[in-house]
Structures are given as structure tokens and as C-alpha cells.
Amino acid sequence: MISVSDIVKILDQIPVWKTLKALPGRIEALERRVAELEGAKLLPGKLPGEPCPACGMPGLRRTSSKVSSGPFGVLGARDEEWTCESCGEIDHRDNVR
């Protein structure tokens, strides 16, 4: 008769079983990392902005967005204002969604 310990010894010799045994620890580590990343998204001050065209620093953030006053405003075009937190440069962009 085969005992449980004999079955475990046989399974330990199979590479796939070793991978399966390691999965719970890996899943827990990944869940912690995802939770940290999701928490960081809730705090926009912690995340870098887009690169500034003037100074190159990653501090460019959208400060205003309104429907375009041009002819494409009715089609969803928007006029956006982006301000660099590092140098104060203001970048005006047209955005179509």
C-alpha cells in the first residue's frame, strides 16, 4: 500500500509539482505589489507627470480641459492646458477623443 508520504516524495521529483508548490507564495507577493501600485494611483502627487517640452522634467500635468471653441468642438475636440510643476511652463494642446 502506498502512503501519503510516498506520494509526496514522488510528486517532489516532478518539476511541474515544484512550480505548483511555489505558486501560493508568488501569488501573495504579486497581490501585495498590485495593491501598492493601485494605492499609488490614488495619490497623483506621487506619480510622475509627462515630460515637459521646456525643461524635460516629468512634471507636466493637465490643469484645465474644455470643449474646443473651434469648429471641431461639436465633434468632441478639447482645448487642454498643461502646466509643468518644475518650471511653470504652460503647454496648450488640442485633443480629440
N, C-alpha and C positions, 0 to 999 in steps of 0.2 A: 504494500500500500504506500502511496506517495503522500508525504506530509506537506503542509503549507510551506515549511522552511525549504523543502526540496524544490517546490515550485518557484519560490522567490529566488533561490540560487540559480535556477535555470533561466528565469527572466532577467537576472542581473547580467547574464552573458550576452544578451541581445542588445545591440546598440540602440535600437528604437526605444526599448524599455528605459534605458538610461536617460534618453531625451525626455520621455514622458514623465519620469520621476522628477526631472528638473523644472518642468513647466509651472507648477504652482508657485515656486519662488520667483520665477521670471514674470509671471502674470502679476504678482503682487508688486514687484518693482516697477513694472510698466504702468500699473494703475496709480502708483504714487507719482510717477513722472507726469502722467496725464493730468492728475489733479493739480500739480504745481503749475503746469502750463496753463490750464484753464483758469486758475486763480490769478495768474499774471495778466491774463487778458482782461480781467475785471478792473485792473488798475492801469489805465492808459499812461500814466506818468512813468511807469516802469519800462514800457516798451519803447524802443527807438522809433522815431518818425522816419519819413522818407528822406533821402539825401537832398540837401539844399543845393540848388544850382549855383548860388553865390559863394558859399563857404565850404560846401561839401560835407558838412556835419549832418548826422542823421537826426535832425530836429525839426523837420518841416511837418507841420500839422495843418489840417483844414480848419479854418476859423470861421468861414461862412460859405453858404451854398444857397443859391436862389435860382428860380426859374429864369432862363435867359430872356433878356429883353429883345433879342434879335428875332429873326423870322423863324428860327427853329425851336423857340421856346415851347410852342404848342406841341412839338414832337418829342418833348422830354429833355431838350438840351438845358444844361445848367451852367451858370457862371459861378465858379468857386474861387475863394481866396484862401491861399495857403501862406502861413506865417512861420518863419524859422525861429525857433526858441533860442538858438545860439547867437545869430547875428541880427535878427529882426527883419530880414529881407521879406518882402511880400511878393508872392507869386500869384498871378491871375491865370486861371485855367478855364477852358471851355470843356464841358464834359457832357457826352451824350450817353444816356443809359438805355 
